[in-house]
């Protein structure tokens, strides 16, 4: 499992990226600003940083340079996520030390591939889980998340539960 720091100010992007990576078994930390991301990276030492380039307070490129200058964070790979596609800007990002550059909007599968190229794929979770719950959206959501993470899931309604049915 990789510990990934996502520095992104757009709440929708944060939720989408976090959901996709967590469903693969990665731990995702988030920061909404460059300064907050720098501080969190120094404390948590993630395996990878996903850096939006347009964030409040400090540009993502500036935050990347600061992270690469600090001894405690210089070896953490950074993937730039941005809508900006000017070749000179892309070149500046690579000069600053980014490991990869992903243009928004991006295909979630390509983001996962880029992330897992750096941090590796999480270990497959194995195990069996029994869910005893009434029919509900929450129970379905839990079951789907567990299935995506590799668990074998059996769902029963409360009245159907008996040890012989397992």
DSSP file (Angstrom, degrees, kcal/mol; ACC not computed):
  #  RESIDUE AA STRUCTURE BP1 BP2  ACC     N-H-->O    O-->H-N    N-H-->O    O-->H-N    TCO  KAPPA ALPHA  PHI   PSI    X-CA   Y-CA   Z-CA
    1    1 A X              0   0    0      0, 0.0     2,-0.4     0, 0.0    25,-0.2   0.000 360.0 360.0 360.0 133.4    0.0    0.0    0.0
    2    2 A X        -     0   0    0    118,-0.2    25,-2.5    44,-0.0     2,-0.7  -0.758 360.0-138.6 -97.4 142.4    1.3    3.4   -0.9
    3    3 A X  E     -a   27   0A   0     -2,-0.4    44,-2.7    23,-0.2    45,-1.1  -0.894  31.5-174.5 -95.9 116.6    1.0    6.5    1.2
    4    4 A X  E     -ab  28  48A   0     23,-3.1    25,-3.2    -2,-0.7     2,-0.6  -0.932  19.3-149.5-120.5 133.6    0.2    9.3   -1.2
    5    5 A X  E     -ab  29  49A   0     43,-2.7    45,-3.2    -2,-0.4     2,-0.6  -0.910  11.3-161.7-102.2 122.8   -0.1   13.0   -0.5
    6    6 A X  E     -ab  30  50A   0     23,-3.1    25,-2.2    -2,-0.6     2,-0.8  -0.923   3.4-167.7-105.3 115.9   -2.6   14.8   -2.8
    7    7 A X  E     +ab  31  51A   0     43,-3.2    45,-2.8    -2,-0.6     2,-0.3  -0.889  35.4 134.3-105.4 103.1   -2.1   18.6   -2.9
    8    8 A X        -     0   0    0     23,-2.1    47,-0.1    -2,-0.8    25,-0.1  -0.987  43.9-160.3-154.8 133.9   -5.3   19.9   -4.6
    9    9 A X        +     0   0    0     -2,-0.3     2,-0.7    45,-0.3    23,-0.1   0.651  68.6  93.5 -94.9 -15.9   -7.7   22.7   -3.8
   10   10 A X     >  -     0   0    0      1,-0.2     4,-2.6     2,-0.0     5,-0.2  -0.693  63.3-154.9 -83.0 114.5  -10.7   21.5   -5.8
   11   11 A X  H  > S+     0   0    0     -2,-0.7     4,-2.3     1,-0.2     5,-0.2   0.847  92.9  52.1 -59.4 -37.2  -12.9   19.5   -3.5
   12   12 A X  H  > S+     0   0    0      2,-0.2     4,-2.5     1,-0.2    -1,-0.2   0.938 110.9  47.0 -66.0 -46.3  -14.5   17.5   -6.3
   13   13 A X  H  > S+     0   0    0      1,-0.2     4,-2.8     2,-0.2     5,-0.4   0.908 110.6  53.8 -60.4 -41.9  -11.0   16.5   -7.7
   14   14 A X  H  X S+     0   0    0     -4,-2.6     4,-2.6     1,-0.2     5,-0.3   0.947 111.3  44.5 -57.7 -49.6   -9.9   15.6   -4.1
   15   15 A X  H  X S+     0   0    0     -4,-2.3     4,-2.5     2,-0.2    -1,-0.2   0.908 115.1  47.5 -64.7 -42.4  -12.8   13.2   -3.6
   16   16 A X  H  X S+     0   0    0     -4,-2.5     4,-2.3     2,-0.2    -2,-0.2   0.947 116.8  41.5 -64.6 -48.8  -12.5   11.6   -7.1
   17   17 A X  H  X S+     0   0    0     -4,-2.8     4,-2.5     2,-0.2     5,-0.3   0.925 116.1  49.9 -65.8 -44.1   -8.8   11.0   -6.9
   18   18 A X  H  X S+     0   0    0     -4,-2.6     4,-2.9    -5,-0.4     5,-0.3   0.927 111.3  49.1 -60.4 -46.1   -9.0    9.9   -3.2
   19   19 A X  H  X S+     0   0    0     -4,-2.5     4,-2.1    -5,-0.3    -1,-0.2   0.932 112.1  48.3 -59.6 -46.7  -11.8    7.5   -4.0
   20   20 A X  H  X S+     0   0    0     -4,-2.3     4,-0.5     1,-0.2    -2,-0.2   0.918 116.9  41.3 -62.4 -44.0  -10.0    5.9   -7.0
   21   21 A X  H ><>S+     0   0    0     -4,-2.5     5,-2.1     1,-0.2     3,-0.8   0.897 114.7  50.1 -73.9 -39.7   -6.7    5.5   -5.1
   22   22 A X  H ><5S+     0   0    0     -4,-2.9     3,-1.6    -5,-0.3    -1,-0.2   0.850 103.3  60.5 -66.7 -32.8   -8.2    4.3   -1.8
   23   23 A X  H 3<5S+     0   0    0     -4,-2.1    -1,-0.2    -5,-0.3    -2,-0.2   0.742 103.9  52.0 -66.1 -19.9  -10.3    1.7   -3.7
   24   24 A X  T <<5S-     0   0    0     -3,-0.8    98,-0.3    -4,-0.5    -1,-0.3   0.459 128.7 -99.8 -91.4  -3.4   -7.0    0.3   -4.9
   25   25 A X  T < 5S+     0   0    0     -3,-1.6    -3,-0.2     1,-0.3     2,-0.2   0.516  76.9 136.7 100.6   5.7   -5.8    0.1   -1.3
   26   26 A X      < -     0   0    0     -5,-2.1     2,-0.5   -25,-0.2    -1,-0.3  -0.559  53.7-125.6 -85.5 151.4   -3.6    3.2   -1.1
   27   27 A X  E     -a    3   0A   0    -25,-2.5   -23,-3.1    -2,-0.2     2,-0.5  -0.844  27.7-159.6 -92.4 129.4   -3.6    5.6    1.8
   28   28 A X  E     -a    4   0A   0     -2,-0.5     2,-0.3   -25,-0.2   -23,-0.2  -0.951  10.2-171.6-120.1 121.4   -4.3    9.2    0.7
   29   29 A X  E     -a    5   0A   0    -25,-3.2   -23,-3.1    -2,-0.5     2,-0.4  -0.793  16.1-152.8-100.1 150.0   -3.5   12.3    2.7
   30   30 A X  E     +a    6   0A   0     -2,-0.3     2,-0.3   -25,-0.2   -23,-0.2  -0.956  19.1 179.0-131.0 148.5   -4.7   15.6    1.4
   31   31 A X  E     -a    7   0A   0    -25,-2.2   -23,-2.1    -2,-0.4     6,-0.0  -0.987  18.0-153.9-139.2 144.0   -3.7   19.2    1.6
   32   32 A X  S    S+     0   0    0     -2,-0.3    24,-0.5   -25,-0.2     2,-0.3   0.442  76.9  40.4 -99.2  -1.5   -5.6   22.2    0.0
   33   33 A X  B  > S-e   56   0B   0     22,-0.1     4,-2.2     1,-0.1     5,-0.2  -0.951  80.3-115.1-142.9 161.9   -2.6   24.5   -0.3
   34   34 A X  H  > S+     0   0    0     22,-0.9     4,-2.4    24,-0.3     5,-0.2   0.927 116.3  47.6 -62.1 -46.2    1.1   24.4   -1.2
   35   35 A X  H  > S+     0   0    0      1,-0.2     4,-2.3     2,-0.2    -1,-0.2   0.916 112.5  49.2 -63.5 -43.0    2.2   25.4    2.2
   36   36 A X  H  > S+     0   0    0      1,-0.2     4,-2.4     2,-0.2    -1,-0.2   0.885 111.6  50.2 -62.7 -37.9   -0.1   22.9    3.9
   37   37 A X  H  X S+     0   0    0     -4,-2.2     4,-2.6     2,-0.2    -2,-0.2   0.887 108.6  51.4 -67.0 -40.0    1.2   20.2    1.6
   38   38 A X  H  X S+     0   0    0     -4,-2.4     4,-2.0     2,-0.2    -2,-0.2   0.930 112.8  46.0 -62.0 -45.7    4.9   21.0    2.3
   39   39 A X  H  X S+     0   0    0     -4,-2.3     4,-1.7     2,-0.2    -2,-0.2   0.918 114.2  47.5 -63.9 -44.5    4.2   20.8    6.0
   40   40 A X  H  X S+     0   0    0     -4,-2.4     4,-3.1     1,-0.2     5,-0.4   0.892 110.2  52.5 -65.9 -39.6    2.3   17.5    5.7
   41   41 A X  H  X S+     0   0    0     -4,-2.6     4,-2.0     1,-0.2    -1,-0.2   0.899 108.3  51.5 -62.1 -40.3    5.0   16.0    3.5
   42   42 A X  H  < S+     0   0    0     -4,-2.0    -1,-0.2    -5,-0.2    -2,-0.2   0.869 117.7  38.2 -64.5 -36.8    7.6   16.9    6.0
   43   43 A X  H  < S+     0   0    0     -4,-1.7    -2,-0.2    -5,-0.1    -1,-0.2   0.907 126.2  32.6 -78.6 -44.2    5.6   15.2    8.8
   44   44 A X  H  < S-     0   0    0     -4,-3.1    -3,-0.2    -5,-0.2    -2,-0.2   0.670  83.6-147.7 -94.6 -19.7    4.2   12.2    7.0
   45   45 A X     <  -     0   0    0     -4,-2.0   -42,-0.1    -5,-0.4    -4,-0.1   0.953  23.2-159.9  49.3  63.5    6.9   11.3    4.5
   46   46 A X        -     0   0    0     -5,-0.2   -42,-0.2     1,-0.1     3,-0.1  -0.215  23.8-126.0 -67.3 163.5    4.6   10.0    1.8
   47   47 A X  S    S+     0   0    0    -44,-2.7    30,-0.7     1,-0.2     2,-0.3   0.703  92.0  12.5 -79.4 -20.8    5.9    7.7   -1.0
   48   48 A X  E     -bc   4  77A   0    -45,-1.1   -43,-2.7    28,-0.2     2,-0.4  -0.992  63.4-147.3-155.8 147.8    4.5   10.0   -3.6
   49   49 A X  E     -bc   5  78A   0     28,-2.2    30,-3.0    -2,-0.3     2,-0.6  -0.989   5.2-157.3-121.0 128.9    3.0   13.5   -4.0
   50   50 A X  E     -bc   6  79A   0    -45,-3.2   -43,-3.2    -2,-0.4     2,-0.6  -0.936  22.3-163.9 -99.9 117.0    0.3   14.4   -6.5
   51   51 A X  E     -bc   7  80A   0     28,-3.0    30,-3.1    -2,-0.6     2,-0.2  -0.900  16.0-150.7-115.9 112.6    0.7   18.2   -7.0
   52   52 A X  E     - c   0  81A   0    -45,-2.8    30,-0.2    -2,-0.6     3,-0.1  -0.584  13.7-147.6 -68.8 141.0   -1.9   20.4   -8.6
   53   53 A X  S    S+     0   0    0     28,-1.5     7,-2.1    -2,-0.2     2,-0.7   0.683  85.0  58.4 -89.0 -17.7    0.0   23.3  -10.2
   54   54 A X  S    S+     0   0    0     27,-0.3     2,-0.3     5,-0.2   -45,-0.3  -0.834  73.0 140.1-115.5  93.8   -2.7   25.9   -9.6
   55   55 A X        -     0   0    0     -2,-0.7     3,-0.2     3,-0.2   -22,-0.1  -0.909  53.8 -88.7-132.2 156.7   -3.4   26.1   -5.9
   56   56 A X  B    S+e   33   0B   0    -24,-0.5     2,-1.3    -2,-0.3   -22,-0.9  -0.300  99.3   6.8 -69.9 148.3   -4.0   29.0   -3.5
   57   57 A X  S    S+     0   0    0    -24,-0.1     2,-0.4   -23,-0.1    -1,-0.2  -0.206 129.4  33.1  85.2 -46.7   -1.2   30.9   -1.8
   58   58 A X  S    S-     0   0    0     -2,-1.3   -24,-0.3    -3,-0.2    -3,-0.2  -0.979  85.9-114.8-147.1 127.1    1.7   29.3   -3.5
   59   59 A X     >  -     0   0    0     -2,-0.4     4,-2.3     1,-0.1     5,-0.2  -0.270  28.0-119.3 -60.2 147.6    1.9   28.0   -7.0
   60   60 A X  H  > S+     0   0    0     -7,-2.1     4,-2.4     1,-0.2     5,-0.1   0.830 114.3  55.2 -59.8 -33.7    2.4   24.2   -7.4
   61   61 A X  H  > S+     0   0    0     -8,-0.5     4,-2.3     2,-0.2    -1,-0.2   0.909 108.3  48.3 -66.7 -40.8    5.7   24.7   -9.2
   62   62 A X  H  > S+     0   0    0      2,-0.2     4,-2.3     1,-0.2    -2,-0.2   0.915 111.9  49.4 -63.5 -42.9    7.0   26.9   -6.3
   63   63 A X  H  X S+     0   0    0     -4,-2.3     4,-2.4     1,-0.2    -2,-0.2   0.894 109.7  52.5 -62.9 -39.5    5.8   24.2   -3.8
   64   64 A X  H  X S+     0   0    0     -4,-2.4     4,-2.3     2,-0.2    -2,-0.2   0.925 108.9  49.5 -61.1 -45.2    7.6   21.5   -5.9
   65   65 A X  H  X S+     0   0    0     -4,-2.3     4,-1.5     1,-0.2    -2,-0.2   0.921 111.3  49.3 -61.3 -44.2   10.8   23.5   -5.8
   66   66 A X  H  X S+     0   0    0     -4,-2.3     4,-1.4     1,-0.2    -1,-0.2   0.905 111.2  49.6 -62.4 -41.5   10.6   23.9   -2.0
   67   67 A X  H  < S+     0   0    0     -4,-2.4     6,-0.3     1,-0.2    -1,-0.2   0.885 111.8  48.5 -64.3 -38.0    9.9   20.2   -1.5
   68   68 A X  H  < S+     0   0    0     -4,-2.3    -1,-0.2     1,-0.2    -2,-0.2   0.733 110.2  52.4 -75.6 -22.0   12.9   19.3   -3.7
   69   69 A X  H  < S+     0   0    0     -4,-1.5     2,-0.3    -5,-0.2    -1,-0.2   0.766  91.8  87.1 -81.6 -27.0   15.2   21.7   -1.8
   70   70 A X  S >X S-     0   0    0     -4,-1.4     4,-1.8    -5,-0.2     3,-1.1  -0.586  73.7-141.5 -80.8 131.5   14.4   20.3    1.6
   71   71 A X  T 34 S+     0   0    0     -2,-0.3     4,-0.3     1,-0.3    -1,-0.1   0.842  99.9  55.1 -58.5 -35.4   16.5   17.4    2.7
   72   72 A X  T 34 S+     0   0    0      1,-0.2    -1,-0.3     2,-0.1    -4,-0.1   0.674 122.8  23.7 -76.6 -16.0   13.6   15.6    4.4
   73   73 A X  T X4 S+     0   0    0     -3,-1.1     3,-1.7    -6,-0.3    -2,-0.2   0.435  89.4 100.1-126.9  -1.9   11.4   15.7    1.2
   74   74 A X  T 3< S+     0   0    0     -4,-1.8    -3,-0.1     1,-0.3    -2,-0.1   0.782  84.2  51.5 -62.7 -27.4   13.7   15.9   -1.8
   75   75 A X  T 3  S+     0   0    0     -4,-0.3     2,-0.6    -8,-0.1    -1,-0.3   0.452  82.0 106.7 -91.3   1.5   13.6   12.2   -2.6
   76   76 A X  S <  S-     0   0    0     -3,-1.7   -28,-0.2    -9,-0.2   -29,-0.1  -0.694  74.4-124.6 -80.5 121.8    9.8   12.0   -2.6
   77   77 A X  E     -c   48   0A   0    -30,-0.7   -28,-2.2    -2,-0.6     2,-0.4  -0.352  24.8-154.9 -64.7 146.8    8.6   11.7   -6.3
   78   78 A X  E     -c   49   0A   0     19,-0.4    21,-3.2   -30,-0.2    22,-1.1  -0.989   8.7-160.1-127.2 131.0    6.1   14.3   -7.4
   79   79 A X  E     -cd  50 100A   0    -30,-3.0   -28,-3.0    -2,-0.4     2,-0.4  -0.959  19.8-137.4-107.9 124.5    3.5   14.0  -10.2
   80   80 A X  E     -cd  51 101A   0     20,-2.5    22,-3.3    -2,-0.5     2,-0.5  -0.658  16.6-168.1 -81.1 131.8    2.3   17.3  -11.5
   81   81 A X  E     +cd  52 102A   0    -30,-3.1   -28,-1.5    -2,-0.4   -27,-0.3  -0.986  28.3 135.6-119.1 120.1   -1.5   17.5  -12.2
   82   82 A X  E     - d   0 103A   0     20,-2.0    22,-2.9    -2,-0.5   -30,-0.0  -0.999  60.9-133.1-162.5 157.1   -2.6   20.5  -14.1
   83   83 A X  S    S+     0   0    0     -2,-0.3     2,-0.2    20,-0.2    -1,-0.1   0.620  80.7 104.2 -82.3 -16.3   -4.7   21.9  -16.9
   84   84 A X        +     0   0    0      1,-0.1    -2,-0.1    -3,-0.1    20,-0.1  -0.488  38.1 167.2 -72.8 131.1   -1.6   23.9  -18.1
   85   85 A X        +     0   0    0     -2,-0.2     2,-0.1    18,-0.1    -1,-0.1   0.299  21.3 137.4-129.4   9.3    0.0   22.4  -21.2
   86   86 A X    >>  -     0   0    0      1,-0.2     4,-2.4     2,-0.1     3,-0.6  -0.407  55.4-134.1 -57.9 125.1    2.4   25.1  -22.4
   87   87 A X  H 3> S+     0   0    0      1,-0.3     4,-2.4     2,-0.2    -1,-0.2   0.837 104.4  54.4 -54.4 -36.1    5.6   23.2  -23.4
   88   88 A X  H 3> S+     0   0    0      2,-0.2     4,-2.1     1,-0.2    -1,-0.3   0.895 109.4  47.5 -65.7 -38.3    7.8   25.7  -21.5
   89   89 A X  H <> S+     0   0    0     -3,-0.6     4,-2.3     2,-0.2    -2,-0.2   0.917 110.6  51.2 -68.0 -42.2    5.8   25.2  -18.4
   90   90 A X  H  X S+     0   0    0     -4,-2.4     4,-2.1     1,-0.2    -2,-0.2   0.924 110.4  50.2 -58.4 -44.5    6.0   21.4  -18.7
   91   91 A X  H  X S+     0   0    0     -4,-2.4     4,-2.5    -5,-0.2    -1,-0.2   0.898 108.1  52.7 -61.6 -41.7    9.7   21.8  -19.2
   92   92 A X  H  X S+     0   0    0     -4,-2.1     4,-2.1     2,-0.2    -1,-0.2   0.895 107.3  52.8 -61.1 -40.4   10.0   23.9  -16.0
   93   93 A X  H  X>S+     0   0    0     -4,-2.3     5,-2.1     2,-0.2     4,-0.7   0.929 110.5  46.2 -62.3 -45.0    8.1   21.3  -14.1
   94   94 A X  H ><5S+     0   0    0     -4,-2.1     3,-0.7     1,-0.2    -1,-0.2   0.894 111.1  52.8 -65.8 -38.1   10.5   18.6  -15.2
   95   95 A X  H 3<5S+     0   0    0     -4,-2.5    -1,-0.2     1,-0.2    -2,-0.2   0.868 104.9  55.9 -62.1 -35.5   13.5   20.8  -14.4
   96   96 A X  H 3<5S-     0   0    0     -4,-2.1    -1,-0.2    -5,-0.2    -2,-0.2   0.675 129.1 -96.9 -72.5 -16.0   12.1   21.4  -10.9
   97   97 A X  T <<5 +     0   0    0     -3,-0.7   -19,-0.4    -4,-0.7    -3,-0.2   0.601  63.7 158.8 116.1  12.5   12.1   17.6  -10.4
   98   98 A X      < -     0   0    0     -5,-2.1    -1,-0.2     1,-0.1   -19,-0.2  -0.409  32.8-149.6 -68.1 147.0    8.7   16.2  -11.2
   99   99 A X  S    S+     0   0    0    -21,-3.2     2,-0.3     1,-0.2   -20,-0.2   0.753  76.9   2.7 -85.0 -27.3    8.7   12.5  -12.0
  100  100 A X  E     -d   79   0A   0    -22,-1.1   -20,-2.5    -7,-0.1     2,-0.4  -0.974  60.8-141.3-156.2 162.3    5.6   12.7  -14.3
  101  101 A X  E     -d   80   0A   0     -2,-0.3     2,-0.5   -22,-0.2   -20,-0.2  -0.983  16.0-173.3-134.7 118.0    3.2   15.3  -15.7
  102  102 A X  E     -d   81   0A   0    -22,-3.3   -20,-2.0    -2,-0.4     2,-0.4  -0.963  16.1-141.9-119.2 122.8   -0.5   14.6  -16.1
  103  103 A X  E     -d   82   0A   0     -2,-0.5     2,-0.3   -22,-0.2   -20,-0.2  -0.651  32.7 -93.9 -85.6 133.6   -2.7   17.0  -17.9
  104  104 A X  S    S+     0   0    0    -22,-2.9     2,-0.1    -2,-0.4     3,-0.0  -0.639 105.6  48.2 -83.0 147.1   -6.3   17.6  -16.6
  105  105 A X  S    S+     0   0    0     -2,-0.3     2,-0.3     1,-0.1    -2,-0.1   0.636  86.8 172.8 -72.4 149.1   -8.8   16.3  -17.4
  106  106 A X        -     0   0    0     -2,-0.1     2,-0.5    -4,-0.1    -2,-0.1  -0.845  39.7-103.8-125.4 159.9   -7.2   12.9  -17.2
  107  107 A X    >>  -     0   0    0     -2,-0.3     4,-1.8     1,-0.1     3,-0.8  -0.720  28.4-137.8 -79.8 124.0   -8.4    9.3  -17.4
  108  108 A X  H 3> S+     0   0    0     -2,-0.5     4,-2.5     1,-0.3     5,-0.2   0.840 102.8  57.4 -53.7 -34.6   -8.5    7.9  -13.8
  109  109 A X  H 3> S+     0   0    0      1,-0.2     4,-2.4     2,-0.2    -1,-0.3   0.892 105.3  49.5 -64.8 -38.5   -6.9    4.6  -15.1
  110  110 A X  H <> S+     0   0    0     -3,-0.8     4,-2.3     2,-0.2    -1,-0.2   0.872 109.9  51.5 -69.8 -34.4   -3.9    6.5  -16.4
  111  111 A X  H  X S+     0   0    0     -4,-1.8     4,-2.8     2,-0.2    -2,-0.2   0.946 110.7  48.1 -63.5 -46.8   -3.5    8.3  -13.1
  112  112 A X  H  X S+     0   0    0     -4,-2.5     4,-3.0     1,-0.2     5,-0.2   0.909 111.2  51.2 -60.1 -42.1   -3.6    5.0  -11.2
  113  113 A X  H  X S+     0   0    0     -4,-2.4     4,-1.5     2,-0.2    -1,-0.2   0.924 111.8  46.6 -61.3 -44.2   -1.0    3.5  -13.6
  114  114 A X  H  X S+     0   0    0     -4,-2.3     4,-0.9     2,-0.2    -2,-0.2   0.918 114.4  47.6 -64.2 -43.2    1.3    6.4  -13.2
  115  115 A X  H >X S+     0   0    0     -4,-2.8     4,-2.9     1,-0.2     3,-0.9   0.944 113.7  46.3 -62.0 -48.7    0.9    6.3   -9.4
  116  116 A X  H 3X S+     0   0    0     -4,-3.0     4,-1.1     1,-0.3    -1,-0.2   0.695 102.1  65.0 -73.9 -17.9    1.5    2.5   -9.2
  117  117 A X  H 3< S+     0   0    0     -4,-1.5    -1,-0.3    -5,-0.2    -2,-0.2   0.835 115.3  32.2 -65.4 -31.8    4.5    2.7  -11.5
  118  118 A X  H << S+     0   0    0     -4,-0.9    -2,-0.2    -3,-0.9    -3,-0.1   0.902 133.5  25.7 -91.5 -49.3    6.1    4.7   -8.7
  119  119 A X  H  < S-     0   0    0     -4,-2.9    -3,-0.2     1,-0.2    -2,-0.1   0.581 104.5-126.2 -95.4 -10.0    4.7    3.3   -5.5
  120  120 A X     <  -     0   0    0     -4,-1.1     2,-0.3    -5,-0.4    -1,-0.2  -0.055  36.9 -58.9  85.0 166.3    3.8   -0.2   -6.7
  121  121 A X        -     0   0    0     -5,-0.1     3,-0.1     1,-0.1   -96,-0.1  -0.628  59.3-108.6 -84.0 142.5    0.5   -2.0   -6.5
  122  122 A X        -     0   0    0    -98,-0.3    -1,-0.1    -2,-0.3   -96,-0.1  -0.304  42.6 -91.1 -66.4 155.1   -0.9   -2.5   -3.1
  123  123 A X        -     0   0    0    -98,-0.1     2,-0.3     1,-0.1    -1,-0.1  -0.389  47.7-104.4 -63.7 142.5   -0.9   -6.0   -1.8
  124  124 A X        -     0   0    0     -3,-0.1     2,-0.4    -2,-0.1    26,-0.1  -0.531  31.9-136.2 -71.1 130.6   -4.1   -7.9   -2.6
  125  125 A X        -     0   0    0     24,-0.8     2,-0.4    -2,-0.3    -1,-0.1  -0.730  24.1-171.2 -85.9 132.6   -6.3   -8.2    0.3
  126  126 A X        +     0   0    0     -2,-0.4     2,-0.3    25,-0.1    25,-0.2  -0.947  27.2  96.3-124.5 149.9   -7.8  -11.6    0.8
  127  127 A X        -     0   0    0     23,-0.4    25,-3.0    -2,-0.4     2,-0.4  -0.798  59.3 -97.5 153.1 166.5  -10.5  -12.7    3.1
  128  128 A X  E     -f  152   0C   0     -2,-0.3     2,-0.4    23,-0.2    25,-0.2  -0.921  30.4-170.9-115.6 138.4  -14.2  -13.4    3.5
  129  129 A X  E     -f  153   0C   0     23,-2.9    25,-2.4    -2,-0.4     2,-0.5  -0.990  11.0-152.8-130.5 136.8  -16.6  -11.0    5.0
  130  130 A X  E     -f  154   0C   0     -2,-0.4     2,-0.6    23,-0.2    25,-0.2  -0.943   9.5-163.1-107.4 125.3  -20.3  -11.6    5.9
  131  131 A X  E     -f  155   0C   0     23,-3.2    25,-2.8    -2,-0.5     2,-0.7  -0.947   4.6-172.1-109.3 120.5  -22.5   -8.6    5.8
  132  132 A X  E     +f  156   0C   0     -2,-0.6     2,-0.3    23,-0.2    25,-0.2  -0.924  36.3 122.1-111.9 106.0  -25.8   -8.9    7.7
  133  133 A X        -     0   0    0     23,-2.0     3,-0.1    -2,-0.7    -2,-0.1  -0.991  61.3 -98.8-159.0 155.7  -27.9   -5.9    6.9
  134  134 A X        -     0   0    0     -2,-0.3     2,-0.5    23,-0.2     5,-0.2  -0.282  62.1 -75.9 -69.6 166.1  -31.2   -4.8    5.4
  135  135 A X  S    S+     0   0    0      4,-0.1     2,-0.3     3,-0.1    -1,-0.1  -0.529  76.2 142.2 -67.6 119.5  -31.3   -3.7    1.8
  136  136 A X     >  -     0   0    0     -2,-0.5     4,-2.0     1,-0.1     5,-0.2  -0.987  63.3-114.7-155.4 160.5  -29.9   -0.2    1.8
  137  137 A X  H  > S+     0   0    0     -2,-0.3     4,-2.5     1,-0.2     5,-0.2   0.882 116.7  53.4 -64.7 -38.2  -27.7    2.0   -0.3
  138  138 A X  H  > S+     0   0    0      2,-0.2     4,-2.6     1,-0.2     5,-0.2   0.924 108.0  48.9 -64.0 -45.1  -25.1    2.1    2.5
  139  139 A X  H  > S+     0   0    0      1,-0.2     4,-2.4     2,-0.2    -1,-0.2   0.903 112.8  48.4 -62.2 -40.6  -24.9   -1.7    2.6
  140  140 A X  H  X S+     0   0    0     -4,-2.0     4,-2.6     2,-0.2    -1,-0.2   0.916 111.1  50.2 -64.7 -43.2  -24.5   -1.9   -1.2
  141  141 A X  H  X S+     0   0    0     -4,-2.5     4,-2.2     2,-0.2    -2,-0.2   0.914 111.9  47.8 -62.1 -43.6  -21.8    0.7   -1.2
  142  142 A X  H  X S+     0   0    0     -4,-2.6     4,-2.4     1,-0.2    -2,-0.2   0.927 112.0  49.8 -62.6 -45.3  -19.9   -1.1    1.6
  143  143 A X  H  X S+     0   0    0     -4,-2.4     4,-2.4     1,-0.2    -2,-0.2   0.918 110.9  49.0 -61.0 -44.3  -20.2   -4.4   -0.3
  144  144 A X  H  X S+     0   0    0     -4,-2.6     4,-2.3     2,-0.2    -1,-0.2   0.906 111.0  49.8 -63.5 -41.7  -19.0   -2.9   -3.6
  145  145 A X  H  X S+     0   0    0     -4,-2.2     4,-1.4     1,-0.2    -1,-0.2   0.922 111.8  48.3 -63.4 -43.3  -16.0   -1.3   -1.9
  146  146 A X  H  <>S+     0   0    0     -4,-2.4     5,-2.3     1,-0.2    -2,-0.2   0.901 110.5  51.4 -64.2 -40.8  -15.0   -4.5   -0.2
  147  147 A X  H ><5S+     0   0    0     -4,-2.4     3,-1.6     1,-0.2    -1,-0.2   0.915 108.2  51.8 -62.1 -42.7  -15.3   -6.4   -3.5
  148  148 A X  H 3<5S+     0   0    0     -4,-2.3    -1,-0.2     1,-0.3    -2,-0.2   0.796 106.4  55.6 -64.0 -27.4  -13.1   -3.9   -5.3
  149  149 A X  T 3<5S-     0   0    0     -4,-1.4   -24,-0.8    -5,-0.2    -1,-0.3   0.410 126.1-100.0 -88.2   3.4  -10.5   -4.4   -2.5
  150  150 A X  T < 5S+     0   0    0     -3,-1.6   -23,-0.4     1,-0.3    -3,-0.2   0.518  74.0 139.4  98.5   5.3  -10.4   -8.2   -3.1
  151  151 A X      < -     0   0    0     -5,-2.3     2,-0.6   -25,-0.2    -1,-0.3  -0.527  53.9-126.2 -80.8 150.0  -12.6   -9.5   -0.4
  152  152 A X  E     -f  128   0C   0    -25,-3.0   -23,-2.9    -2,-0.2     2,-0.5  -0.875  36.1-162.3 -89.7 122.5  -15.1  -12.3   -0.9
  153  153 A X  E     -f  129   0C   0     -2,-0.6     2,-0.4   -25,-0.2   -23,-0.2  -0.922  18.3-172.1-119.0 131.6  -18.4  -10.9    0.4
  154  154 A X  E     -f  130   0C   0    -25,-2.4   -23,-3.2    -2,-0.5     2,-0.5  -0.985  12.3-160.9-116.8 130.0  -21.6  -12.7    1.3
  155  155 A X  E     +f  131   0C   0     -2,-0.4     2,-0.3   -25,-0.2   -23,-0.2  -0.939  12.8 173.1-116.0 132.3  -24.6  -10.5    2.1
  156  156 A X  E     -f  132   0C   0    -25,-2.8   -23,-2.0    -2,-0.5     2,-0.2  -0.976  32.1-118.6-133.2 148.1  -27.6  -11.7    4.0
  157  157 A X    >>  -     0   0    0     -2,-0.3     3,-1.7   -25,-0.2     4,-0.6  -0.536  40.3-104.8 -77.2 154.2  -30.7  -10.0    5.3
  158  158 A X  G >4 S+     0   0    0      1,-0.3     3,-0.8     2,-0.2    -1,-0.1   0.836 121.1  49.8 -51.6 -38.9  -31.1  -10.1    9.1
  159  159 A X  G 34 S+     0   0    0      1,-0.2    -1,-0.3     3,-0.0   -27,-0.0   0.690 106.4  57.1 -74.5 -17.7  -33.8  -12.7    9.0
  160  160 A X  G <4 S+     0   0    0     -3,-1.7     2,-0.4     5,-0.0    -1,-0.2   0.542  79.0 114.1 -88.4  -8.6  -31.8  -15.0    6.7
  161  161 A X    <<  +     0   0    0     -3,-0.8     2,-0.3    -4,-0.6     3,-0.0  -0.505  30.0 138.3 -75.2 122.9  -28.8  -15.2    9.0
  162  162 A X    >   -     0   0    0     -2,-0.4     3,-2.0     1,-0.0     4,-0.4  -0.932  58.7-119.2-155.6 143.6  -28.1  -18.7   10.4
  163  163 A X  G >  S+     0   0    0     -2,-0.3     3,-1.1     1,-0.3    -1,-0.0   0.793 111.1  62.9 -55.7 -29.2  -24.7  -20.5   10.8
  164  164 A X  G 3  S+     0   0    0      1,-0.2    -1,-0.3     2,-0.2    -3,-0.1   0.718  93.2  63.1 -69.5 -20.8  -25.9  -23.2    8.5
  165  165 A X  G <         0   0    0     -3,-2.0    -1,-0.2     1,-0.2    -2,-0.2   0.627 360.0 360.0 -79.4 -13.6  -26.2  -20.8    5.5
  166  166 A X    <         0   0    0     -3,-1.1    -1,-0.2    -4,-0.4    -2,-0.2   0.475 360.0 360.0 -83.7 360.0  -22.5  -20.0    5.5
